[in-house]
Amino acid sequence: MIRGPPGAPTNGLSLGDSLQASGGGASMERLWGLLQRAQQLSPRSSQTVYQRVEGPQKGRLEEEEEDREEGAETLAHFCPMELKGPESLGSRPGQPNLIPWAAAGRRAAPYLLLTALLIFTGAFLLGYVAFRGSCQTCGDSVLVVSEDVNYETGLDSHGGTLYWNDLQAMFLRFLGEGRLEDTIRQTSLRERVAGSAGMAALTQDIRVAFSRQKLDHVWTDTHYVGLQFPDLAHPNTLHWVDEAGKVGEQLPLEDPDVYCPYSAIGNVTGELVYAHYGRPEDLQELRARGVDPAGLLLLVRVGVISFAQKVTNAQDFGARGVLIYPEPADFSQDPHKPSLSSQQAVYGHVHLGTGDPYTPGFPSFNQTQFPPVASSGLPSIPAQPISADIASRLLRKLKGPMAPQEWQGLLLGSPYHLGPGPGMRLEVNNHRTSTPINNIFGCIEGRSEPDHYVVIGAQRDAWGPGAAKSAVGTAILLELVRTFASMVNNGFRPRRSLLFISWDGGDFGSVGSTEWLEGYLSVLHLKAVVYVSLDNAVLGDDKFHAKTSPLLTSLIESVLKQVDSPNHSGQTLYEQVVFTNPIWDAEVIRPLPMDSSAYSFTAFAGVPAVEFSFMEEDQAYPFLHTKEDTYEKLHKVLQGRLPAVVQAVAQLAGQLLIRLSHDRLLPLDFGRYGDVVLRHIGNLNEFSGELKARGLTLQWVYSARGDYIRAAEKLRQEIYSSEERDERLTRMYNVRIMRSWTHDAHRLVGLEDPSDQSDDMDSEGQPLGHSRLAYTWQNWDNPPSSAPPCWLPSYSFHCLPNTSGKKKHVHTGPPYKVTAWEVQKAKDIQSIKKCFPSGNEMGEI
């Protein structure tokens, strides 16, 4: 008989009886027969049955073995039972053998279970709170992590992981297949002045070259900017003026095409004085020697500072105009190297700033309305380049005190004098033209962080042949595009997007790059990782300089150890550098100059940037910004080492791009800012008396530096203790590293955190932090002490093109919140000066 579960009532019926009663008939009989046959075929087993023991041992249960028998009936019901364990040796019959620990364990089991549950719950809550707290330390950075990104493993097309050695070998293999030298030669032979027909043809060719490599996206961005050109019908002139003020003989300017873009228009008359390089200390030296520059024309040498700085300094000291000439003593006297012709003048713009000076702070998109203001960096006095031959004629006429020994040159057989000399009349007739310029973009999309861009760019335009100025950079850019496209076809896929850009309008003050930054600033200052400039990359081969931000110093050191020196066989670039100076960064690292396209990325958008340059040992490259900047002259200056030097720059830039785009964590040394700020504080201490007289103190700088150091160390510890393979954490930390300047160090220079979700809202209820300008405050005349923030009117601008290269909608953006003091060295806006009454709070940038 098949027994039911213990305690289940059967009402005296077997299972067979139940089946027959429930249905009857042949089918039920067949089922019952199958069950009986299965029981007969199965091995007979014993079953333990518990029965009540009657008599004096009432309450004990006795086990007995009972064979299963067919038709046996189960008990009607089971009485309460007490389980009995095996009797131990020596136990007396008739006495129960109880186990105390078993009973205690049964009673304690619920409490143990509850305790374990409480411990687990407490540990879970503690871990959750700790993790949530660490996320909250990054502020609004966590918001970026929530974006939809498809994370993939870093595998090549064959399923294997690409490590640094693999990528380095792949990069060098494909880079070696290029023809850099031929591209430099061909590019330098083409006309490519911004806005010219030759530039339009070159633009089309480079876009085709980008498209041929099958990049993910290729597009062109057009800006309509105000450029200044010479008026060939009314060329600029220079005349002698006699003592009676009558205009006399004209001095022939050998090349009417050579001019200073953005010079003031008109004519001025005054006596001439020699002012060395036109630095403030030079003009102060003039005054100290009894020659006041006010009301005079200045003759200054090319070099040391930019044309724009020379003209601005002359204007500040009251001069009426500036003549700029190349001094032979400033260039190499090696007879085996070519020298600049004495009839050649040097070109250079005089706008103290970058971008289109007629739309300061605004992108020059077509049909966009701008306020009728111009940049305060435009000079109010005329300037004109002249050749060394014309300068020698002028210097011979100068009288007055003898110039200091360090001011002397090689143009005369006698010492230079300061002047004043004969009267001169300078007339400048340049004209302004609205000119379309085109930036060309090519993108390799990243696999894990496609919305973070590593940007590399090179100027395409040139006033003359521009072999060193822009042909070298353009050739390296095209070669890197080809190399990285080949790497992608062979399994490489960067974590972050690579954005290759060919800039237009660079000779007019990085107009193309600055206008692009102005148009897309709200995106780029959050999404651009680093900008790498290829401009002026090869101006010699003796020394290597990197003009860069502190964030990149450690990475540059690492990459220098991977690149062979082009002129010291068997040495890396790093070994070449430390051979002359063990403190390598003192030998290599330089600040970004304003005439670099990389300057706008750092000073305007807050993006770390770097520009590489190979230089001559002691003398400057003489042909830059002249019509003699040809491939042949560059090749002679480098004495046949041009291919090796260009290849070294390409390797350096390419390996830097691999590290920045491929490393899981961005290789940016965010802790170095603490040392840099401390060094600058030491320089400011020299002016502590003057600062105190103005009511200023450096204590807030010390405090801000301490806050930054602690924040950087906290971030470093969080990264160290985090899970390496957690993609969301990796992205979050990369966002925080990218914002290490604006998120943590902004207080050091008064920068507003761009991710700050403050209570300040625009008219549409949007946070102001996402549409904020970043200006630099170096070289201000009056240090900021107090002023409230001020608003500019809203304006229309284009959104960043999407990944297909098509522009999105045009909309009226929220107004910019700008700095509370006048900025002298970046693009400022004159119309906001009236908004700055005195107050009691430090203004915001």
Buried (B, 14 or more C-beta within 10 A) or exposed (E): BEBEEEEEEBEEBBBBBEBBEEEEEEEBBEBBEEBEEEEEEEEEEEEEBBBEEEEEEEEBBEEEEEEBEEEEEBEEEBEEEEEBEEEEEEEEEEEEEEEEEEEEEEEEEEEEEEEEEEEEEEEEEEEEEEEEEBBEEBBBBBEBBEEEBEEEEBEBEEEEEBEEEBBBEBBBEBBEEBBBBEBBBBBBEBEBBBBBEEBEEBBEBBBEBBEEBEBBBBBBBBBBBBBBBBBEEEBBBBBBBEEEEEBEEEBEBBBBBBBBBBBBBEBBBBBBBBBBBBBEEBBEBBEEBEBBBEEBBBBBBBBBBBBBBBBBBBBEBEBBBBBBBBBBEBBBEEEEBBBBBBEBBBBBBBBBBBBBBBBBBBBBBEEBEBBEBBBBBBBEBBBBBBBBBBBBEBBBBBEBEEBEEEBBBEBBEEEBBBBBBBBBBBBBBBEBEEBBBBBBBBBBBBBBBBBBBBBBBBBBBBBBBBBBBBBBBBBBBBBBBBBBBBBBEBBBBBBBBBBBBBBBBBBBBBBBBBBBBBBBBBBBBBBBBBBBBBBBBBBBBEBBBBBBBBBBBBBBBBBBEBBBBBBEEEBBBBBBBBEEEEEBBEBBBEEBBBBBBBBBBBBBBBBBBBBBBBBBEEBBBBBBBBBBBBBEBBBBBBEEBBBBBBBBBBBBBBBBBBBBBBBBEBBBBBBBBBEBBEEEBEEEEEBEEEBEEEEBEBEEBEEBBEBBBEBBEEBEEBBEEBEEEEBBBBBBBBBBBBBBBBBBBBBBBBBBBBBBBEEBEBEEEEBBBBBBBBBBBEEBEEEBBBBBBBBBEBBBBBBBBEBEBEBEEEEEBBBBBBBBBBBBBBBBBEBBEEBBEEEEEBBBB
